[in-house]
Amino acid sequence: MDRPIESADWLSLGRDERVRWHDRPSVYVLARDLVPLAALGLIGLAIAVALRTALPDLPWWVPLLPLALVAVAALVGLAAYLRWTTTHYVITTSGIYRKRGVVSRDVTRLRIDRIQNATYSQSTLQRLLSFGDMTLYTAGSGTVDLVLEDVPDPERVNRVLSDQLAEASGTGRSERANRTAADRTETADGLD
């Protein structure tokens, strides 16, 4: 059972700071890493069975050698799964956090008021599977400050971040009220 992200020991929220969005990289990325490893494991298993049945006079331990591929695939797969489960992205009312690390821990935080620009990009496959990369730039740096890789539904995350940036700059309430009023008008027009 997952704990609420607000109770994570690596996330130090201020008194009035609230989580607006939280996720981890897309599950498709995990599948992309695990499918070739599963194939490698199956190949190792098939070679071991083929050696045992085709050459029964071999010493007992020789057919076990290809099973090393199965063990390597399992270990690399476990590492990919741990990397995926321990990577978190969080947008709060005052910052953006990226947490990575299995044994060691790397937490990067950007203050919302320092973000100058945010972009997202998607390859064709990422667009079909609804994930992509978000790149964040802070004021005065001129370089990439934070990349959130393989974010599920980057368009929605970009909207959450844009709303939070607008709210932090003081323009968020009026823009959100105008958008809500426009949504109501569209809904009312659709009922006619």
Residue, then its C-alpha position, 0 to 999 in steps of 0.5 A: m500500500d502506497r503512503p500519501i506523498e505528503s508523508a514521504d521523508w524526502l519531501s519537506l513541505g512548508r507549512d502552507e505548501r500543498v501538493r498539486w500533482h505527483d507521479r512517477p515515470s510512465v509505466y511504458v518506460l518500465a515495460r520498455d526496459l523489461v521486455p528485452l530482459a524477459a526475452l533474454g531470460l527466455i533465450g537463456l532458458a531455451i538454450a539450457v533446455a536444448l543443451r540438456t535434451a540434445l546432448p544428454d552426455l554433457p556434464w550436469w553443470v554445462p546446461l546450467l551455464p545459459l541460466a546465467l542469462v536468466a539470472v542477469a536478466a532478473l537482476v537487471g530487471l529488478a534494478a529497472y523496477l527499483r529505479w522506476t518505483t523510486t523516481h517521483y515527480v511532485i509539483t507543489t504550490s511553491g516548488i517542483y521536486r524530482k526524487r531519484g535513487v535506489v541506494s543513494r537518494d538525489v532530490t532536486r527542488l526548484r522554487i516555482d517563483r524561479i521558473q522562467n520557462a517550461t517546455y515538454s517534448q514527445s516523440t511519435l511513440q511517446r505521443l501515442l502512449s501519452f508520455g514525454d519529457m518536461t524541461l524546466y529553466t530558471a531565471g538567469s541560468g540560461t541552461v536546463d535546470l531540471v528535466l522530468e523524464d517520461v512524465p505521464d500525460p505531459e500536457r496535463v502536467n504542463r497545465v498544472l504547472s502553468d496554473q501554479l506559475a500563474e497563481a504564484s505570480g498573482t494572475g492565476r485567480s483571474e485567469r482561472a475564473n475566466r477559464t471557468a466562465a468560458d467552460r460554463t458558457e461552452t457547457a450551456d451552449g452545448l445544452d441548447 
